[in-house]
Amino acid sequence: MQDKQQRLQQRLEPEIQAFRDTCRSLMLATVDADGMPNVSYAPFALGQEGYYVLISDIARHARNLKQVPKVSLMLIEDEANARQLYARQRLTFDASVRIVERDSEEWQLGVAALLARHGEIVAGLSKMEDFTLFCLQPQMGLYVKGFGQAYRVNPHDLIDVLHLTEGHRSQPPSLETDASR
């Protein structure tokens, strides 16, 4: 069993990293202090501490991240590239949220990573007072390759991969369906 798990990890780790590297933005599911949900997105860069996003305080999801420092994030395959819309490749994490202090060493590193990944626009945005740099620190996540191919992943090194074996089950036909035949 250990050997099979090791082979699976050796195959999936580079695949997950390559998938993550092709995604330039991530989806953010946030809630406000009253529990009202909001979904949005932000360009990101991955750093040592987690996923860095630079968001204007004017944006609802930035205010939500400040009020409730928890988020669910998702990187997802583009619809245009998906073979099956019901089984798009995706990587999701529940994450804690931390505000990175402006002009700290971590701020410089996070902004530099965003600048390298997304270009000069980041230099201008990072100078605006209403932009906050957030570090999204992932907890346990899920990598889905397709139908019946879901794997729990460790956020730190993406090596702790466990295949989820609970599969889909067909629902028995209802009497209504049988009668309509």
C-alpha positions as CSV (number, residue, x, y, z in Angstrom):
1,M,0.0,0.0,0.0
2,Q,2.8,2.4,0.9
3,D,4.5,1.8,-2.5
4,K,1.2,2.5,-4.3
5,Q,0.8,5.7,-2.3
6,Q,4.3,6.8,-3.1
7,R,3.9,6.2,-6.8
8,L,0.6,8.2,-6.7
9,Q,2.3,11.0,-4.9
10,Q,5.2,11.1,-7.4
11,R,2.8,11.2,-10.3
12,L,0.4,13.8,-8.8
13,E,2.7,16.3,-7.2
14,P,4.2,17.6,-10.4
15,E,0.8,17.5,-12.1
16,I,-0.8,19.6,-9.3
17,Q,2.1,22.1,-9.4
18,A,1.9,22.3,-13.2
19,F,-1.9,22.9,-13.0
20,R,-1.4,25.6,-10.3
21,D,1.2,27.3,-12.5
22,T,-1.1,27.5,-15.4
23,C,-3.7,29.4,-13.3
24,R,-3.1,33.1,-13.0
25,S,-6.1,33.9,-10.8
26,L,-8.1,32.1,-8.1
27,M,-11.7,32.2,-7.1
28,L,-12.5,33.4,-3.6
29,A,-15.5,32.5,-1.5
30,T,-15.8,34.9,1.4
31,V,-18.5,35.9,3.9
32,D,-19.1,39.2,5.7
33,A,-19.6,39.6,9.4
34,D,-23.4,38.8,9.0
35,G,-22.6,35.6,7.1
36,M,-23.6,36.9,3.7
37,P,-21.6,35.0,1.1
38,N,-19.8,36.5,-1.8
39,V,-17.7,34.9,-4.6
40,S,-15.1,36.8,-6.5
41,Y,-11.6,36.3,-7.9
42,A,-8.1,37.8,-7.7
43,P,-4.8,37.3,-9.6
44,F,-2.4,35.6,-7.3
45,A,1.2,34.6,-6.7
46,L,2.3,31.7,-4.6
47,G,5.0,32.4,-2.0
48,Q,6.6,30.6,0.9
49,E,3.7,31.6,3.3
50,G,0.8,31.0,0.9
51,Y,-1.1,32.6,-1.9
52,Y,-0.7,36.4,-2.2
53,V,-3.5,38.6,-3.5
54,L,-3.5,42.4,-3.8
55,I,-7.1,43.7,-3.5
56,S,-8.6,47.2,-3.2
57,D,-10.5,47.8,0.1
58,I,-13.3,49.1,-2.1
59,A,-14.0,45.6,-3.3
60,R,-16.5,43.6,-1.3
61,H,-14.3,40.5,-1.0
62,A,-11.4,42.6,0.5
63,R,-13.8,44.0,3.2
64,N,-15.0,40.4,3.8
65,L,-11.5,39.1,4.2
66,K,-10.8,41.8,6.8
67,Q,-14.1,41.1,8.7
68,V,-13.9,37.3,8.6
69,P,-10.3,36.1,8.0
70,K,-11.3,32.8,6.4
71,V,-11.7,32.0,2.8
72,S,-12.3,29.1,0.4
73,L,-10.1,29.4,-2.7
74,M,-10.3,27.5,-5.9
75,L,-8.1,27.3,-9.0
76,I,-10.2,25.8,-11.9
77,E,-9.6,24.7,-15.4
78,D,-10.8,27.1,-18.1
79,E,-14.2,26.0,-19.5
80,A,-12.8,26.3,-23.1
81,N,-10.1,23.7,-22.3
82,A,-12.3,21.3,-20.3
83,R,-13.3,18.0,-21.9
84,Q,-16.2,17.7,-19.6
85,L,-17.8,20.7,-17.8
86,Y,-19.1,18.5,-15.0
87,A,-15.6,17.3,-14.2
88,R,-13.3,20.3,-14.6
89,Q,-9.9,20.0,-13.1
90,R,-9.6,22.0,-9.9
91,L,-7.7,22.6,-6.7
92,T,-9.5,24.0,-3.7
93,F,-8.4,24.9,-0.2
94,D,-9.9,26.3,2.9
95,A,-7.5,29.0,4.1
96,S,-6.9,31.4,6.9
97,V,-6.3,35.0,5.9
98,R,-3.6,37.4,7.1
99,I,-3.1,41.0,6.2
100,V,0.6,41.7,5.2
101,E,1.9,44.9,6.8
102,R,2.7,47.5,4.1
103,D,6.4,48.0,3.5
104,S,7.4,44.9,5.6
105,E,9.8,42.4,4.2
106,E,6.9,40.1,3.4
107,W,5.1,42.9,1.7
108,Q,8.1,43.4,-0.6
109,L,8.4,39.7,-1.3
110,G,4.6,39.3,-2.0
111,V,4.5,42.4,-4.3
112,A,7.6,41.2,-6.1
113,A,6.1,37.8,-6.7
114,L,2.9,39.4,-8.0
115,L,4.9,41.8,-10.2
116,A,6.9,39.0,-11.7
117,R,3.7,37.0,-12.4
118,H,1.4,39.8,-13.5
119,G,3.5,42.6,-14.8
120,E,3.8,46.4,-14.2
121,I,0.2,46.9,-13.2
122,V,1.1,45.5,-9.8
123,A,3.7,48.3,-9.2
124,G,1.1,50.9,-9.6
125,L,-1.6,49.1,-7.6
126,S,0.8,48.4,-4.7
127,K,1.4,52.1,-4.3
128,M,-2.3,52.9,-3.9
129,E,-3.3,53.4,-0.2
130,D,-6.6,51.5,-0.6
131,F,-4.9,48.2,-1.8
132,T,-4.2,45.5,0.8
133,L,-1.9,42.6,0.4
134,F,-3.4,39.4,1.8
135,C,-1.7,36.2,2.5
136,L,-4.1,33.2,2.1
137,Q,-2.6,30.3,4.1
138,P,-4.1,27.1,2.9
139,Q,-5.2,24.3,5.1
140,M,-6.1,20.8,3.8
141,G,-7.3,20.9,0.2
142,L,-8.8,18.9,-2.6
143,Y,-7.4,18.2,-6.1
144,V,-10.0,16.9,-8.6
145,K,-8.8,15.6,-11.9
146,G,-12.2,14.4,-13.1
147,F,-14.9,11.9,-12.3
148,G,-13.8,9.5,-9.5
149,Q,-10.4,11.2,-9.3
150,A,-10.4,13.3,-6.1
151,Y,-7.4,13.6,-3.9
152,R,-6.8,15.3,-0.6
153,V,-3.7,17.4,-0.7
154,N,-1.4,18.9,1.9
155,P,-1.0,22.7,1.4
156,H,2.7,22.9,2.4
157,D,4.3,20.5,0.0
158,L,1.5,18.9,-1.9
159,I,3.0,15.5,-1.2
160,D,0.4,14.3,1.4
161,V,-1.9,12.9,-1.3
162,L,-4.7,10.4,-0.3
163,H,-7.1,9.1,-3.0
164,L,-10.7,9.6,-1.9
165,T,-12.3,6.2,-2.7
166,E,-16.0,7.1,-2.0
167,G,-17.5,7.0,-5.5
168,H,-20.7,8.0,-7.2
169,R,-23.7,5.7,-6.9
170,S,-26.6,5.5,-9.3
171,Q,-30.0,6.3,-8.0
172,P,-32.5,3.4,-8.6
173,P,-35.1,4.3,-11.2
174,S,-38.2,5.8,-9.8
175,L,-41.7,4.4,-10.5
176,E,-42.5,7.6,-12.3
177,T,-39.6,7.1,-14.7
178,D,-40.5,3.4,-15.2
179,A,-44.1,4.3,-15.9
180,S,-43.3,6.9,-18.5
181,R,-41.5,4.3,-20.7
